[in-house]
Amino acid sequence: MISFLCNRLAEFLCGKLVINKDMLWLFKEEVFLMASKYEIWAPLADLESKDRYLYHYTKIDTCLKILYSETLQFSSISSTNDIFEQKPKIKFKSKNKEMLEKFIRIQTALKERRTKMQLLCFSQDSHENGTFSKDEADVSGRGFALPRMWAQYAQNNQGVCLIINKSRLLQQLQKEKIKVWEGQVNYCDSFDVFPLEECDIINMEQDLNNPSVMSNSKYLELNYFSKLKDWESEREYRIATYCQGNKPHPIRVSHLFNYLEGVIIGQNCEEVYAFLLEELCRPNGKLVRKIFFDYTITSVLEVCIQNERRNKYVEKT
C-alpha cells in the first residue's frame, strides 16, 4: 500500500501522471485507510521491545467479569489442560527402606502443596527474528494473532485477547505484596526431574508444610516452568504464586486498568459483546479493536457498530 501511494506521488511530481477527480477521491480513500490502520495500531507499534506485552486469551463472559471487577484472577495449576502438571517432578534413589518411606511422605506433601500453586498464563511475542511482519498494518505472528490460541482458548474466535503491560502488572503485584515466581516456559523433548539426596530428604521431612526445595530455582523451573514441545506454539509466559492456608482461595490482582493496554475481540465475536466491551473500556481510556484473519494479511481494525444499532443496545441496557 505504501509503495503504491509513493509511486503514484512520484509520477505526479514528475509530470507523468495527471490526477482527475476520481483518482483524487481514490487517493484520499487509500490514505484514510492507511492512516486509520496506523492510528489504530499505534499503541502497539513498538516492535523492538518484545518483552513489553503479555497476551491473555479468554472467553467473552470471563472477559466481561474481568473488566467489570477490574481484577485478574490466578487459576489453580490443577485446572490446567496439561496432564503433566499434576504431579511433582522429583526422584530419589536409595536401598534404605526408611529413607524411601520418608521420600514417599515428601512426595505426597509436595503433591498436596502443588494444588495450592496458582498461575496467570499468557502468550508473548516471539524473541526470534522474522517471526512477525515489520508492517504495523500486518500483525501476523504477533502474540495476540496466533490462530490456534484464538481457536482453543477464545471460543473459536468468538472470545477476546487482553493486552497486558508486563512491567506494570509486575509492579501492581509488588504493590499488593503478592509473592510470585515469573518467567517464560521452557519447552523440551522430554522432562528432566529434580534429584533429591539423603540430606534433602532429612531436611524436608522436618517441615513438610514448608519444604525447603520450594526455594530452589532449579526445582521451580523443572516443576512449574517446563512443558513438552507439543505446547511450544503457545509461547507461554507464567506468573506463579502460592496460596497460604488450609483452604485454597483464588488470588486476585486488582486495578486492572493500570496495566491493561487494550482488548482485541475475535473475528467471530458478536456485535453486542463488542458494544459491551467498549462501554467498559472507553471510560478508562482503553481501546477495543477487532482482529481479522486473511490468507495474505492479519489486521487489527476499528470495531464498526452502526449508530442505529448502537442506540438500540443503549436502550436495552
Buried (B, 14 or more C-beta within 10 A) or exposed (E): EEEEEEEBEEEBEEEEEEEEEEEEEEBEEBEEEBEEBBEBBEBBEEBEEBEBBBBBBBBBEBBBEBBEEBBBBBEBBEEBEEEEBEEBBBEBEBEEEEBEEBBEEBBEBBEEBBBBBBBBBBBBBBEEEEBBBEBBBBBBBBBBBBBEBBBEBBBEBBBBBBBBBBEBBBEBBEEEEBEBBBBEBBBEEEEEEBEBEEEBBEBBBEEBEEBEBBEBEEBBBBBBBBBEEEBEEBBBBBBBBBBEEEEBEEBBBEBBBBBBBBBBBBBEBEBBBBBBBBBBBEEEEBBBBBBEBEEEEBBBBEBEBEEEEBEBBEEEE
